[in-house]
Amino acid sequence: MTTLAYNGETAIPALAQQRRHQAHHALGTDIDLTLFGSDSDQYLQAACDLIDQYEDRLTVNRTVSEVMAINQAAGQHPVQVSAATYTLVRQAVELSRQHFGFNALIGPLVKLWHIGFTNAHVPEQSAINERLALIDPEAVICNDADFSVLLKVTGMELDLGAIAKGYIADRIQDYWEAFGQRAGMINLGGNLLMVGTSPLHPDGQWRVGIQDPTTDRGNAIASVTIGPCSAVTSGIYERHLEFNGQSYHHILDSQTGYPRQNDLESVTVFSKASIDGEIETTRLFFAGQPIPDWATQRPDIYGAIFVTKQRELQIVGLSPEQVTLLDDRFTII
C-alpha cells in the first residue's frame, strides 16, 4: 500500500499544481516570483536575495556599487570588479561596439533628456552633441587579466539597465534548477521567464500576453502559447515627453542623440535565455521591421511579435497557431 507522506507528514494533494508566490521590489520595479510544486518558500526568498545582491553590484541609482565605482573613476584609472560584474560589463561593451542600437554607455544622453521624470525636456542640439562625445563604446578598456574596467573620458557612464534584468532572470532560473525546482515564473517588471513545463494547462504550454501599447500594463492584445522561454519587450508606450505637439519616447538612438523613429509601438522576443531576449528586442526595435534570416541559425531564439502604430501584429518565427488575438482593434498581418 502506498502512503502519500514524506518526512512523517501527509503529502500535499496535487503538489505539482500548488503555487508559491513572493512579491519583491528591486531594480527599480515590481517583481513577482512564482514556483509550482515546491514544498518550501526558501527558494523564493533566496531568489529575492540573489536579485538584491546583483542590484548592489550593478545599480547606477545609488552612489555605491561596482558599476558606480567604474563611473566615478572615468578618465582617471581602471577599477577592478567581481568576476560576475566584469563578465556582464564586457559582454555589454562588446555588444555596444556592434552598433545595432544597444549602447551600455548611453547614460549621459539618457540623463540629459530624462524622459519619464518631472524635469524631462527636449535638449539643445549643442548639449546633445556634448553627450554624444561621451557615449563611445570604443573608449572603454576591459582587462581580462585583473577584471578591471576603464572609461577613458571623464563624464562617461556605464549603465547595464538594458541587459541586467535578463541576466539576473537567467541566474534565478539557474538557481532554481540547481535545487530541482521544476516549474515557475520570473517576472522582473515585465521581463518574463517561464521555467519548466506549465502546470496551468493540460498541454504543458505557457500562455504569454502581448501588452496593449495603448493602455496600462496588464492588458493583453494577444496570447502566445509556447513552451519554457523568456519573453522580453521593447516598447515606446511607457515613458513619454510631450512638447510643442510632439511626442518623444525614451528609446534613444546613440547615433543621432534623439529617440529612435520608426513605425513600431513594441517588439517582443521569445528566447531560451532572457539576456538574449533583452539583446534581440533592442536589435529588432532599432531595425524597425523584421530582419531577413533573423535568428534562423539560432535554435535558442524562438520568434518575435511586432506591434505597429497602425495596430497591426506581425509574427516572425512563431507559427500562426501559437498566437490568439484578444482585441479586435488589432489585426494580424
LORO-783763 format. One record per atom (N, C-alpha, C, O, CB): residue in one letter; x, y, z negated. Coordinates in steps of 0.1 Angstrom, whole numbers, plus 5000, padded with zeros to 4 digits. Glycine has a CB too. Layout:
N
AXYZ;...
***
This chain:
333
M500949885000;M500050005000;M500950125000;M501850134992;M499050004988;T500650225009;T501350345010;T500850455001;T499650475001;T501450395024;T501650514993;T501250624984;T501750754989;T502950774992;T501750604970;L500750854991;L501150984995;L501751064983;L501051144977;L499951065001;A503051044981;A503651114970;A505151134972;A505751054979;A503351044956;Y505751234966;Y507151244966;Y507551314953;Y506851394948;Y507651324979;N508751284948;N509251334935;N508151324924;N508051404915;N509551484937;G507351214925;G506451194914;G505151274915;G504351274906;G507051214901;E505051354926;E503851444928;E503051394940;E503551324949;E504351584930;T501751434939;T500851394950;T501251484963;T501551604961;T499451424947;A501351414974;A501751484986;A500651584991;A499551574987;A502051394997;I501151684998;I500151785004;I499551735016;I500251695025;I500951925007;P498151735017;P497551685029;P497851775041;P497951895040;P495951685026;A498051705052;A498351775065;A499451875063;A499351995067;A497051845070;L500551835057;L501651925054;L502151995066;L502552115065;L502751845047;A502251935078;A502751995089;A502052125093;A502552215099;A502751895101;Q500752135090;Q499952245093;Q499952355082;Q499452465084;Q498452205096;Q500452315070;Q500452415059;Q501452525062;Q502552505067;Q500852345046;R500952645059;R501652765063;R502252835050;R501452855040;R500752865071;R503452875051;R504052965041;R504553095047;R505153085058;R505252885033;H504253205041;H504453335047;H505153425038;H504853425026;H503153395053;Q505953515043;Q506553615035;Q506753745043;Q507253745054;Q507953575029;A506253855038;A506453985044;A507654055038;A508054025026;A505254075042;H508354135046;H509554205042;H509654335049;H509154345060;H510854105044;H510454425044;H510754555051;H512254575052;H512854585042;H510054675045;A512754575064;A514154595066;A514354625081;A513454625089;A514954465062;L515554665084;L515954705098;L514954815103;L514854835115;L515854585107;G514454895094;G513555005098;G512154965103;G511555035109;G514155085108;T511754835099;T510454785105;T509854685095;T510454645085;T510754725118;D508654655098;D507954545090;D508254415096;D508154395108;D506354575090;I508554325087;I509054185091;I508054085085;I507654095074;I510454155086;D507753985094;D506853875089;D507553745092;D507953725104;D505453885096;L507653655083;L508353525084;L507353425080;L506653435070;L509653515076;T507153315088;T506253215086;T506953075088;T507653055098;T504953225095;L506652985079;L507152845081;L505952755080;L505052775071;L508252805070;F505952655088;F504852545088;F505552415083;F506652385087;F504252535102;G504852345074;G505352215070;G506452225059;G506952115056;G505752145081;S506752335054;S507852345044;S507252325030;S506152365027;S508552485045;D508052265022;D507552235008;D508052334998;D507952314986;D507952095004;S508652445003;S509252544994;S509352675001;S509452695013;S510652504990;D509252784992;D509352924997;D510852964998;D511053075003;D508553014988;Q511752884993;Q513152924992;Q513752965006;Q514553045007;Q513952824986;Y513252895016;Y513752915030;Y513353055035;Y514053115043;Y513452805039;L512153095031;L511653225035;L512453335028;L512953435034;L510153245032;Q512653325015;Q513453415007;Q514853425012;Q515453535012;Q513353384992;A515453305015;A516853305019;A516953375033;A517953445035;A517353165021;A515953365041;A515953435054;A515853595052;A516553665058;A514753395063;C515053635042;C515053775039;C516353825034;C516853935037;C513953805028;D516953745025;D518353785020;D519353795032;D520153875032;D518753675010;L519253695041;L520153705053;L519953825061;L520853895065;L519853575062;I518653865063;I518353995070;I519054115063;I519654195069;I516854015071;D518854115050;D519454225042;D520954235043;D521554335044;D518954215027;Q521554115043;Q523054115044;Q523454165057;Q524454235058;Q523453965041;Y522854125068;Y523154175081;Y522954325082;Y523754395088;Y522454105092;E521854375076;E521554515077;E522654595069;E523054695074;E520154545071;D523054545058;D524154605051;D525354625059;D526054725057;D524454525038;R525654525068;R526854535076;R526654625089;R527554695093;R527254395080;L525454615094;L525254665108;L524554805109;L524654865120;L524554565116;T523854845098;T523054965099;T523855095102;T524955105098;T522254975087;V523155185109;V523755325111;V522755425104;V522855545106;V523955355126;N521855365096;N520855455090;N521255485075;N520455535067;N519455395090;R522455435071;R522955465058;R524355515060;R524955505070;R522955345048;T524955575049;T526255625051;T527355525049;T528455535054;T526555735040;V526955405044;V527955295042;V527455175048;V526455115045;V528155275027;S528255125058;S528154995064;S529454975072;S530255065074;S526854985073;E529654855077;E530754825086;E530754915099;E531754965103;E530954675089;V529554915105;V529454995117;V529655145114;V530255215122;V528054975124;M529155195103;M529355335100;M530755365097;M531255475100;M528455375087;A531555275091;A532955295089;A533655305102;A534555395104;A533555175081;I533255235113;I533855245126;I533555385131;I534355455137;I533255145136;N532255435130;N531855565135;N532555675128;N532955775134;N530355575134;Q532755665115;Q533355775107;Q534855785110;Q535455895108;Q533155745092;A535455685115;A536855685119;A537055715134;A538155705139;A537555555116;A535955755141;A536055775155;A537155885158;A537155985151;A534755825161;G538055855168;G539055955171;G540255955162;G541156035163;G538456095172;Q540255865152;Q541255875141;Q542055735141;Q543255735143;Q540655895128;H541355635138;H542055505136;H541055385137;H539855405136;H542755495122;P541655265140;P540755145141;P540255105127;P540955135117;P541455035148;V539155035127;V538554985114;V538354835115;V537854785125;V537255055111;Q538954765106;Q538754615105;Q537354585099;Q536954645089;Q539854555097;V536654495106;V535354445101;V535354295100;V536254225104;V534254505111;S534254245094;S534054105093;S533954035107;S533654105117;S532754075085;A534153905107;A534153835119;A532753845126;A532653855138;A534453685117;A531653835118;A530353835124;A530053975131;A529553985142;A529253815113;T530454085123;T530254215129;T531054235141;T530654295151;T530554325118;Y532354195141;Y533254215152;Y532654135164;Y532754195175;Y534654165149;T532254015163;T531753935174;T530554005181;T530454015193;T531253795169;L529654065173;L528454135178;L528954265185;L528354305195;L527454155168;V529854335178;V530354465184;V530954435198;V530754505207;V531254535175;R531854335198;R532554315211;R531554275222;R531754315233;R533554205209;Q530554195219;Q529554155229;Q528854275233;Q528554295245;Q528654055223;A528454365224;A527754485228;A528554575237;A528054635246;A527254565215;V529854585234;V530754675242;V530854615256;V530854685266;V532054695235;E531054485257;E531254415270;E529954435278;E530054455290;E531554265268;L528854415272;L527554435279;L527454585284;L526954605295;L526354405270;S527854675276;S527754815279;S528554855291;S528154935299;S528154905267;R529654785293;R530554815304;R530054755317;R530654785328;R531954755301;Q528954675317;Q528354635329;Q527354735335;Q527054725347;Q527554505326;H527054835328;H526254955333;H524954905339;H524554955350;H527055025343;F524154825333;F522854785338;F521754855330;F520554825332;F522654635338;G522154935320;G521155005312;G521454995297;G521255095290;G519754945314;F521954885293;F522354865279;F523654955276;F524554945283;F522554715275;N523555025265;N524755105261;N524755125246;N523955195240;N524755245268;A525655045239;A525755055225;A526355185220;A526455205207;A526554935220;L526855265229;L527455395224;L526555515226;L526955625225;L528755415232;I525255485229;I524355595233;I523855675222;I523055775223;I523155535241;G524255645209;G523755705197;G523755865198;G522755925194;G524555665186;P524855925202;P524856075202;P523756135211;P523256235207;P526256125206;L523456065222;L522456115231;L521056095224;L520156185225;L522456045244;V520855985218;V519555955211;V519356055200;V518156105199;V519555805205;K520356085193;K520156185182;K519956325187;K519256405180;K521456185173;L520456355199;L520156485205;L518656505208;L518156605205;L521056505218;W518056405215;W516656405218;W515756385206;W514856455204;W516356305229;H516156285198;H515456255185;H513956225187;H513156265179;H515656365175;I513656155198;I512256125202;I511756025191;I512355925188;I512156065216;G510556055186;G509955975176;G510056035162;G509455985153;G510555845176;F510756155162;F510856225149;F510256365151;F510056415162;F512356235145;T510056435139;T509356565140;T510156675147;T509656765152;T509056605126;N511556655147;N512356755153;N512756725168;N513756775173;N513656785145;A511956635174;A512256595188;A512156715197;A511256795195;A511356475193;H512956725207;H512956835217;H513656795230;H514356695230;H513556965210;V513356875240;V514056855253;V515356935252;V515257065252;V513156895265;P516456875253;P517756945251;P518157035263;P517657005274;P518856855248;E518957125261;E519557205272;E520557105279;E521157015274;E520357325267;Q520657135292;Q521557045301;Q522957045296;Q523656945296;Q521557095315;S523457165291;S524857175286;S525057075274;S526057015272;S525157315282;A523957075265;A524056985253;A524056835258;A524756755252;A522957005244;I523256805268;I523256665273;I524556635279;I525156525277;I522156655284;N525156725287;N526556695292;N527556665282;N528456585284;N526956815301;E527456745271;E528456725260;E528256575254;E529256515251;E528256825249;R527056535253;R526856405247;R527256295257;R527656185253;R525356385243;L527056315270;L527356215280;L528856185279;L529356075282;L527056265294;A529656285275;A531156255273;A531456175262;A532556125260;A531856395272;L530456145253;L530756075241;L530155935241;L530255855231;L530156145229;I529655885252;I528955755253;I529555665263;I528855575268;I527455775256;D530855675265;D531555595275;D532055465268;D532955475259;D532755675281;P531555355272;P531955225265;P533455185269;P533955105262;P531055115270;E533955255279;E535355225282;E536355285271;E537455245270;E535755275295;A535755375263;A536555445253;A536555375239;A536555435229;A536155595251;V536455245240;V536355155228;V537455055229;V537654995239;V534955095226;I538155035218;I539254925218;I538854825208;I538654855196;I540654985215;C538654705212;C538354585203;C539554495203;C540054455213;C537054505208;N540054475191;N541354405189;N540954265183;N540654255171;N542354485180;D541154165191;D540854025186;D541753975176;D541453895168;D540853935198;A542954035175;A543953985166;A543654015151;A543953935142;A545354045169;D542954125149;D542654165135;D541154205133;D540854255122;D543554275130;F540354175143;F538854215142;F538654365139;F537854395131;F538254125131;S539454445146;S539354585144;S538754655156;S538854605168;S540654655141;V538054765154;V537354845165;V537854995164;V537855045153;V535854825164;L538155045175;L538555195175;L537655265186;L537555225197;L540055205179;L536955365181;L536355455191;L537355575193;L537755645184;L534955515185;K537755585206;K538855675209;K538555825207;K539555905204;K539255655223;V537355865208;V537056005208;V536156045196;V535255975192;V536256045221;T536556155189;T535856205178;T534356235182;T534156305192;T536556325172;G533456195174;G532056215177;G531356095184;G530156095185;G531956335187;M532155995188;M531555875194;M530855805183;M531255805171;M532555785201;E529755725186;E529055645176;E528655515182;E528155505194;E527755725171;L528855405175;L528355275179;L527055255172;L526855275160;L529455165175;D526055195179;D524755165174;D524355035180;D524155025192;D523755285177;L524154935171;L523754795176;L522254775175;L521854665176;L524454695168;G521454885174;G520054865172;G519354795184;G518254735182;G519454995171;A519954805196;A519254745208;A519554595209;A519154535218;A519654815220;I520354545200;I520754405201;I520754325188;I520654205187;I522154395207;A520754405177;A520854345163;A519654255159;A519854145153;A521054455153;K518454295162;K517254225158;K517354085164;K517053985158;K515954295162;G517654075177;G517753945184;G518753855178;G518553735176;G517953965199;Y519953915175;Y521053845169;Y520653785155;Y520853675152;Y522253935167;I519953875147;I519553825134;I518453725134;I518553625127;I519053945126;A517553735144;A516453635145;A517153495148;A516653395143;A515453675156;D518053495157;D518753375161;D519453315148;D519553185147;D519753395172;R520053395140;R520753345128;R519753285118;R520053185111;R521553455121;I518553345117;I517453285108;I517053155114;I516953055106;I516253385108;Q516853135127;Q516553015132;Q517652905129;Q517352795126;Q516353025147;D518852945131;D520052855128;D519952805114;D520052685111;D521352925130;Y519652895104;Y519552865090;Y518452765088;Y518552665081;Y519352985082;W517252795093;W516052705091;W516352575096;W516052475090;W514852765097;E516852565108;E517152435115;E518252355107;E518152235106;E517552455129;A519152425101;A520252355093;A519652285081;A520252185076;A521352455089;F518552335076;F517852275065;F516652205068;F515752175060;F517552385055;G516552165081;G515452075086;G514052135087;G513152055088;G515451965076;Q513952265087;Q512652325089;Q512252305103;Q512952335112;Q512652475085;R510952255105;R510552205118;R509852315127;R509952305139;R509752095117;A509152405121;A508352505128;A508152635121;A507952625109;A506952435132;G508152745128;G507952865121;G507952985131;G508152965143;G509052895111;M507653105126;M507553225134;M508353335128;M508253355116;M506153265137;I509253395135;I510053505131;I509553635138;I509653635150;I511653485133;N509153725131;N508653855137;N509453965131;N509154015120;N507053875135;L510354025138;L511154135134;L510654255141;L511254305150;L512754115136;G509554315136;G509054435141;G508554425155;G508754515163;G509954545140;G508054305159;G507654295173;G508554205181;G508154155192;G507454425180;N509754185177;N510654085183;N510253955178;N510453925166;N512154115180;L509853865186;L509253735181;L510253615185;L510853615195;L507953705187;L510253525176;L510953395179;L510153285173;L509953275161;L512453405173;M509653195181;M508853085177;M509752955177;M510452925186;M507653055187;V509852905165;V510752795162;V509952655162;V508952645155;V511452815148;G510452565170;G509952425170;G508552415177;G508152515184;G509752385156;T507952305175;T506652285181;T505552345173;T505452335161;T506352125182;S504552415180;S503552485172;S502552385166;S502052295173;S502752575182;P502252395153;P501252315147;P499852375148;P498852315143;P501652285132;L499752485155;L498452555155;L497552505166;L496352535166;L498652705157;H498152435176;H497352395188;H497652245191;H498852205189;H497652485200;P496652175196;P496952035198;P497952005209;P498651905208;P495651965203;D498152105218;D499252085228;D500652115223;D501552095231;D498952165240;G500752165211;G502052195205;G502652315211;G503852345208;G502952075208;Q501952395219;Q502452515225;Q502052635217;Q501052635209;Q501952535239;W502852745218;W502652865211;W501752955220;W501752935232;W503952935207;R501053055214;R500353155222;R500953285218;R500853335207;R498753145218;V501453355228;V502153485226;V501453595233;V501153585245;V503653475231;G501053695226;G500253805232;G501253905238;G502353935233;G499453875221;I500753965249;I501354075256;I500754205251;I499554225253;I501354065272;Q501454295245;Q500954415239;Q500254505249;Q500754525260;Q502054485232;D499154555245;D498454665253;D499254795252;D499354845241;D496954685248;P499854845262;P500654965261;P499855095259;P500355195257;P501454985273;T498455085260;T497655195258;T497055215244;T496355315241;T496555195268;T497255115235;T496655115222;T497755085211;T498955065215;T495555015221;D497355085199;D498255055188;D498754915189;D498154825195;D497555085175;R499854885182;R500454755182;R499454655176;R498754685166;R501754755174;G499454535182;G498554425177;G497454395186;G496754295185;G497954465164;N497154475197;N496154455207;N496854395219;N497754455225;N495354585210;A496354275223;A496954205234;A496054215247;A494854215246;A497154055231;I496754225258;I496054225271;I496154095278;I495454065288;I496654335280;A497054005273;A497253875279;A497853785269;A498453825260;A498053885292;S497653655271;S498253555262;S499053455271;S498653415281;S497153475254;V500253425266;V501153335273;V501253205265;V501553205253;V502553395275;T500953095271;T501152965265;T502552905268;T502852895280;T500052865270;I503352885258;I504752845260;I505252775248;I504752775237;I505552975262;G506352695251;G507052625240;G507852705231;G507752835232;G507852515246;P508752645223;P509652725215;P510452835223;P511052795233;P510652635207;C510452955218;C511053055226;C511153185218;C510553205208;C510353085240;S511853285224;S511853425219;S511053505229;S511053475241;S513253475218;A510353605224;A509653705232;A509953845228;A509653885216;A508053675231;V510653915236;V511154045233;V510654145244;V510654115256;V512754055233;T510154265239;T509554365248;T510354495248;T510654535237;T508154385245;S510554555260;S510954695261;S509854765266;S509354735277;S512254705269;G509454875259;G508254955264;G508455095261;G509155135252;G507054895259;I507655175268;I507755325266;I506555375257;I506455495255;I507755395279;Y505755285252;Y504455335246;Y504555365231;Y503655425226;Y503455225248;E505655335225;E505655355210;E506155495206;E505755545196;E506455255204;R507155555213;R507755675209;R507755775221;R508255745232;R509155665204;H507155895219;H506955985230;H507256125225;H507156165213;H505555985236;L507656215234;L507756355232;L506956425243;L507156405255;L509256405232;E505956505239;E505156575249;E505556725249;E505656785238;E503556565245;F505956775260;F506556905261;F506256965275;F506556915285;F508056915259;N505557085275;N505257155287;N504557065297;N504857075309;N506557215294;G503556985292;G502756905301;G503456775306;G502956705314;G502356985313;Q504656755301;Q505456635305;Q505556545293;Q505656585281;Q506756665311;S505656415296;S505856315285;S507156245287;S507556205297;S504656205285;Y507956245276;Y509256185276;Y509256075266;Y508956085254;Y510356295272;H509655955271;H509755835262;H511255825257;H512055895260;H509355705269;H511355725248;H512655705241;H513755625247;H514855615242;H512355655227;I513455565259;I514555475265;I515355565274;I514955605285;I513855365273;L516555605269;L517355705276;L518355635285;L518855525283;L518155785266;D518655705297;D519555655307;D520855715304;D521055835305;D519055685321;S521955635302;S523255695299;S523955745311;S524955805310;S524055585292;Q523355725323;Q523955785335;Q523455935337;Q524256015341;Q523555705347;T522255955333;T521656095335;T521456175322;T521456295322;T520256075342;G521356105311;G521056165298;G519556195296;G519256255285;G521756295298;Y518756155305;Y517256165304;Y516556035302;Y517155925306;Y516756245316;P515356035298;P514555905298;P514555845312;P514455905322;P513155925293;R514655705312;R514655635325;R513255645331;R512255615325;R515055485322;Q513255685343;Q511955705350;Q511755585360;Q512555555369;Q511955835358;N510555525358;N510155415368;N508655395366;N507955475359;N510955285366;D508155295372;D506655265372;D506255175360;D505055125360;D506255205385;L507155145351;L506855045341;L506355105328;L506855205323;L508054955338;E505355035322;E504955065308;E505854975299;E506255015288;E503455035306;S506054845303;S506754755295;S507254635303;S506754605314;S505954705283;V508154565298;V508554435303;V508854345291;V509654385282;V509754445313;T508354215292;T508554115281;T509354005287;T508953945297;T507254075275;V510353965280;V511253845284;V511053735275;V511053745262;V512753885285;F510853615280;F510753485273;F512053415275;F512453385286;F509553405277;S512753375264;S514053315265;S514253225253;S513553225243;S515253425266;K515353145254;K515653055243;K516153125231;K515753115220;K516652945247;A517153215234;A517753295223;A517253435223;A517053495234;A519353295225;S516953485211;S516353625210;S517353725215;S516953835220;S515953645196;I518653715212;I519553815217;I519553825232;I519753935237;I520953775212;D519353715239;D519253725254;D517953795258;D517953865268;D519253575260;G516953775250;G515753855253;G515954005252;G515454085260;G514553815244;E516654045242;E517054185240;E517754235252;E517454345257;E517854205227;I518754165256;I519654205268;I518854215281;I518954305288;I520854105269;E518054105283;E517354095296;E516154195297;E515854235308;E516953955299;T515454225286;T514454325287;T515054455291;T514454535299;T513654335274;T516154495286;T516854615290;T517254615305;T516954715312;T518054645281;R517754505309;R518154495323;R516954505332;R517054585342;R518854355326;L515854445329;L514754445338;L514054585337;L513554635347;L513754335334;F513954645325;F513354775324;F514054875333;F513454955340;F513254825310;F515354875332;F516154975340;F516054945355;F516155035363;F517654975335;A515954815358;A515754785372;A514354835377;A514254875389;A515854635375;G513354835368;G512054885372;G511154795379;G510054825382;G512255005379;Q511754675383;Q510954575391;Q511654445390;Q512854445385;Q510854625406;P511054335394;P511754205394;P513054215402;P513154275412;P510854095399;I514054145396;I515354135403;I515454005411;I515153905405;I516554145393;P515754015423;P515853885431;P516753785424;P517953815420;P516353915445;D516253665423;D517053545418;D517453575403;D518353505397;D518353525425;W516653665396;W516953695382;W516753565374;W515753495374;W515953805377;A517853535367;A517853415357;A517553285363;A517353185356;A516853445346;T517653265377;T517353135383;T518453035380;T518252915380;T517253155398;Q519653085376;Q520752995373;Q520852975358;Q521852915353;Q522053055378;R519853025350;R519953015336;R518752945330;R517653005329;R520053155330;P518852815327;P517652745322;P517252795308;P516152755303;P517952605321;D518052875301;D517652935288;D516853065289;D516453125279;D518952955280;I516653115301;I515753225304;I514553175311;I514653125322;I516453345312;Y513353195304;Y512153125309;Y511353205318;Y510653155327;Y511353085297;G511353335317;G510553425325;G510253555319;G510753595309;G509153355328;A509453635327;A509153775322;A507753815327;A507253765337;A510253875327;I507253915320;I505953975325;I506154135325;I506454195314;I504753935315;F505954185336;F506054335338;F504654395337;F503654335342;F506654375352;V504454505330;V503254575329;V503454715335;V504254795330;V502654585314;T502754755346;T502954875352;T502054985347;T501054955341;T502854865367;K502355115351;K501455225348;K500155215355;K499155285351;K502155355351;Q499955135365;Q498755115372;Q497954995366;Q496954955371;Q498955085387;R498354955354;R497654845346;R497654715354;R496754645355;R496254885343;E498854685360;E499054555367;E500054475360;E501054525355;E499454585382;L499854345360;L500854255354;L501454175365;L500754115373;L500154155343;Q502754165365;Q503554085374;Q504253985366;Q505054015357;Q504454175383;I504053855371;I504653745364;I505853695371;I505853675383;I503553625362;V506953675364;V508153625370;V508653505362;V508853505350;V509353735370;G508853385369;G509453275362;G508453185356;G508553055356;G510453315352;L507353235350;L506353155343;L505353115354;L505153185364;L505653245332;S504653005351;S503552965360;S502353045358;S502053075346;S503352805359;P501453065368;P500253145365;P499353075355;P498553145348;P499453155378;E499452945354;E498552875344;E498952905330;E498152885321;E498652725347;Q500152955328;Q500552985314;Q500053115309;Q500053145297;Q502152985314;V499553205318;V499153335314;V497653355315;V497053325326;V499853445323;T496953395304;T495553415304;T495253565302;T495753625292;T494853335292;L494553625311;L494253775310;L493153785299;L492153715300;L493853825323;L493353885290;L492353905279;L491654045281;L490654065273;L493053905266;D492154125290;D491554265291;D491254285306;D492254295314;D492454365285;D490054305310;D489654325324;D490054455329;D489754485341;D488154295326;R490554545321;R491054675326;R492354655334;R492854735342;R491254775315;F493054535331;F494254505338;F494054395348;F493154315347;F495354465327;T494954385358;T494954275368;T496254215369;T497354275367;T494454335381;I496254085372;I497454015375;I497754015390;I496853975398;I497453865370;I498954055394;I499154065409;I500153955413;I500553945424;I499754205412;
***
